[in-house]
Amino acid sequence: MKITWIGHSCFRVETESWSVVLDPYADGSVPGYRPVREKANQVLCSHEHGDHNARGCVTLEPAGNKAVPLEVTRLETYHDDVRGTKRGPNTIHLLSDGVCRIAHLGDLGCGPEPEQKAALTGLDLLMIPVGGFFTIDAAQAAGLVRELKPKRVIPMHYRSAEGGYDVISTAEPFLREMKNVIRLESAQYTLDEEAPLVSTPLVIVLTPQNGE
């Protein structure tokens, strides 16, 4: 799988024959990020807020006779810590191509239920919000990473030099909690690279594709 961070919580996931865009944001909805203009076979949105549900910004490419190579599992959670009373529901998307398992937590605002944590344990890649205010914060994200023990982690939904909301944190508080961090001057990461030990998740800081 090839993972591309477009910006904010928006990612493109590609296999040899299939592509998915997760949580595309609407034009102008996230300060500092250029509009999303992608092509993909599939769009998945964690919830119906404008910075996560801009399906019209992704041109769908017909699948034709291709079998869908990605199994998608949806875990229903909340956008806050009061069972959706403040900000509504949130969907975690778990993707598997039969070799790699990855998860995008969307705007997770609470701890997953025990059975959901079981489904999320030992992932090859976890995309997790770390900026707080609208989502879990750095300490909560770090605790969840330690509990789930993914092989790799990509932080998302934080404020950086490229863009993001003023009310959310940078990634630095989360990164200080982690032991094995690499920063790439690229928006892309490929999962065929050698996996680190599960006991020390590799935290990959990408440079957003659509940052200004």
N, C-alpha and C positions, 0 to 999 in steps of 0.2 A: 504494500500500500504506500502511496505517496500522499503526504499531508501538507496542505498549503494553508497558512494562516492569512486570510484576506484582511482581517482586522476585527477588533472588538471580540465578539464570540463567533464570528463567521469563518468557517473552514471549508475547504474543498478536499474531499477524500477520493482518491483514484485508485482503481485496480487496472489491470491490463485492458479490461473490456467494459468498465463501468465507472461512473463518476457521480458523486453526491455532493451537494452544497448544503451545509448546516447553518441555520440561523442567519440568513442574509438580512442586513439592516437597510432601512429605507434611506433614500437620498436625504442628506442633511440631518439625519437623526442622531448621529454620533459626531461630536466636534472633532475636527482634524482628520477625518477619514474621507477619502474619495468615494464616489458612488460604486456600488457593486454592479458589475456587468459581467456575468459569468454564463457559461453554457454547461449543462449537466444533464444526466439521465434522470435525476431525482433530486427533490428538495425536501429537507426535513426541518421543521421548526419546533422549538421547544415550548413556545407559548405565543400568544397573540398580542405582543407589544411591537411597536413599529421598528424598534432596533433589533428585532429577531425574526420577523415574519414577512419580510419583503419578497414574497415568492415571485412577484412580477419583475424583479431585477435579475432573475435567472431564466435564461432561454432553455426550455426543455428540449433535449435532443431525443428523437424517437428511438425506442429500444429495438424496433424491428423484430427479428426472430431470435434476438439474443436472450438467453436465460439470465435472469437477475442473479449475479454471483454473490451478492451481499445479503445475509440474513439480518433483518432489523428487529430488535426487541425494544419495546417501549416500557419504561418504568415510570409510573405516574407519581409525582412528588409535588412540592409546593414552592412558590416563589418567595415565601417568607417563613417565619418560625411560628405562625399562628394558623396553620392549616389553610393557607390561602386567603385569609380574611382581608389582608392588606393588599396583596398583589396578584392573587389568583393562583392557578395551577402551574406546574412546570413539568415537562416531560424530559426524562433522560433517554437518550438514544444509544443503544448498544449495537455495534456493527461487527459482524463476523464474516470473513471470507473462507472459513474452514481452516485457516492457518493462524491468522491474527484476530484478536478480539480487542476492540477499542470502544471507548465510551465518551460521549459528549454530555456533560452534566447540565447544559443550558444555564438558566438563571436559578440554580439551586439556592434556596434560602434556608434550608433546614437539613438536619441529618437524615439520610435515607433510613427506611425501616430495616430491621434485621435481615429479612429475606431478600431485600434489595441489595444490601451490602454483600450478601452471599453471592448474588449474581454478578456483582462488580469486583469481586476479589480476584487478584492475580491477572489483571488485564495486561495486554502488551502496551497499551497507551491509554492514558486518562487525560482528557481535556477538562480543566477545572477552573471555575471562576475564583478569583482571589482578592478582588478589589473591595469587597464589603459594601455596606449601605443598602444596595439592592439585592445583594447575594450574601452567601457566607463570606466571612472575612479571612484574613491571612492565617490566623491561628486555627480557625475551624477547618480551613482547607488543608493546612499542614497535618492536623490531627486525622483528617479523613484519609489523606495519602498514607500516613503511617498505618492506619487500620486496614486499608484495602490492599496495600502492597503492590501497586502496579509496577511494571518494569520501567515504564517511561511516563513522564508527566509533561504536559504543555499547559502553562498557566494562561488564562484568558480573562477578559472582562476586567481590565485594570487600566489605570491612567498611565500614559507614557509620553515621551517627547513627540511621538507620532500622532497621538490623539487620545480621546476618552473623556469621560465626564469629570468635572472638577470635584464632585462629591465623593468619588471613589478613590481608593488608595492606588499607589503605584504597586508594582510587583515586589518591591524590595523587602517589605516585611515578611512576605511569604518565602522569598528566596533565602533570607537569613535563617529560616527554620529548616532549610534543606541542606544536605551535605554534599550532594553531587550535582553541580549546576554547570551547564555549558550555555554560552550565548553565541548564537549564530547570526551572521550578517546576511541572512537569507530568510525567506518566508516559507521555505520547504524543508521537509524532513522525510526520509524514506525509511520504512520499517524493515527493510531487509538488512539493515546494519546490525552488527552484533549486539545482542541484548545484554544489559548489565545484570549484575546479581540482583535478585528480587529484594534482598535485604537493604540495598542502597539504590532506591529508584533514581534514574537519570532524569533530571529536570532540564528541559530544553526550552530556552528562551528564544523565540523566533522574532524576526523583524517583519512587521506586517506588510503585506503586499501593497495595500491601499493607503498606507500612511503618507502623510504630507511632510 
